[in-house]
Amino acid sequence: MDADDEHEEGEEFDEEFDEHGSESAATSIEVTGLSLYTHHGVSDAEQEIGQRLVIDLRFDVGPCDATVTDRVEDTVDYGSVCEFVALIAGRRSYRTLEALCTEIANQLLEKFEAREVWVKATKPEPPIPLAVESVSVEVWHSAAGR
């Protein structure tokens, strides 16, 4: 029996696909290690001199037509996402990574019509008097919670 024979009898086949013919599974976009030179931090020195910040993010865009069409126009272009995050991170200084991550998450939810967004900001060389590899803050936001 071939694949077509398996689906002749019922609506089972149709239920697996949405009205565009694409599978109804959600699509997640993830960016890891976006390295930016920024001016965020509690101290005046951090805000004046600046430092490297590493951004990781993941967001759920829901069903994605690009799974069928193979066209970048039918999905979220992660290059555009990186440029947008760099713009947000460079637009102004934040004292806390929590505020920066929240702003990035909220802007991604709005601009890219994401369902959920997870943003993590890491300072690889935090200005503290103890030896640590890095410090990070992460936030998770949902469009349903807005």
N, C-alpha and C positions, 0 to 999 in steps of 0.2 A: 504494500500500500504506500503510495507516495504522499507528500505533504498536502496536496490539494484534496485527496480523498479523505484525509483526516478531518477536514473542515466542511465537507459538503452538507452534512446533516443539520447543523445547528447554527445558532447565532454566536456561538462561542468564539469564533474567529473575529467577528465584527466587534465584539466587546473589548478585544485587546487593542483596538486602534481608535483614535479620536476622529473627529469630522474631517481632518486634513489627511487622514491615512497614515499618520505617524503614530508610533507607539505612545501610549499615555504615561510613560515613565517620566519622572522629573530629570532635569539635567543640572548638574552642578559644575560651576567654573571655579578653579582654584589657582591662585597665584602664590608662589612661595619664594621668599628671599628678595623682594623688591627693595633694593638698597638705595636710600635717599640721604642726602646731606640736608639736615634740618636745624631749626633753631627752637626746639621745644625743651622745656625743663623748668624745674622749680627755681634754680639759681639764676641770677642775672648773667653769670658767666655762660651758662648753657644757652641762654637765649641770645647772648651777644656773639659768642664764638661759634656756637653750633656744634653738631656732632652727627655721626652716621646713625641712622635709624633703619631697621629692617622691618618691612611690613609683609605679613602673610595674610591672605584673605581667601574666603570661600563663600560662594553664594549660590543659592538655588534659584534658577530661572524658570522652573516648571517645565512643561512639555516644550520641546524645541524642534521646530521644523527642519533644522539643519541635519538632524539625524536621518532624514529622508532626502532632502534636496542637495545636501553637501555644499551649501552656499553660506558664506560668512555673513551675508545680509540677513540670514534667518536665525542667527544666534547672537550672543554677546561677544564682541571682539575684545579679547583679553588685552590686546595692545592698547585699545582705547581706555580700558579699565585702568591699566597701569598709568597712563598719562593723566587720567582724571584724578587718581589717588595722589600722584605727585603734585598736581595743581592744588588740591585741598591741603596737603601737608606743607606746601610752600606759601600758601595764601596768608597765613598769620601764625603767630607763636602761641602755643598752649603751655600752660604750667604743668598739666598732668597728661600722661598718656591716655588715661581714661577719657578725657574730653576729646582728644584727637581721634581716638578709635571710634567714639560715639559719633563724631561729626562725619568721619569717613563712612561708617555703616549707614547712617541716615541718608547721606547723599547718594550712596550706591543703591539703596532701596528705591529712592525717588527716580534717579536718572535712568537706571537700567531695569526698572520695574521688577526687581527681584522679590522673591517671597521671603527669604531669610538670608541674613548676612552675618558672617563671623569675621572679625578683624582682630589681628594680633600685631602689636607693635613691640619691637625688641630693641633695647639699647645694648649693643655688644660690648661697650666699654663705659658702663655707668660711672658717674663721678661720685663714688662712695669710697670711704677709707678702708674697705675690706676687699679681699680678693674674691671676686665672683666672675663667672664666665659671661653672664648677661642678666638683664632683668627684662621682664615682659609683662604686658597687660593685654588681656583679650576681652572683647565684648561680643555678644551675640544679640542681634535684633531681628525681629520678625515684622513683616508688613502687617500681619494680623493684629499685632500689639500697638499699632500706631493710631 
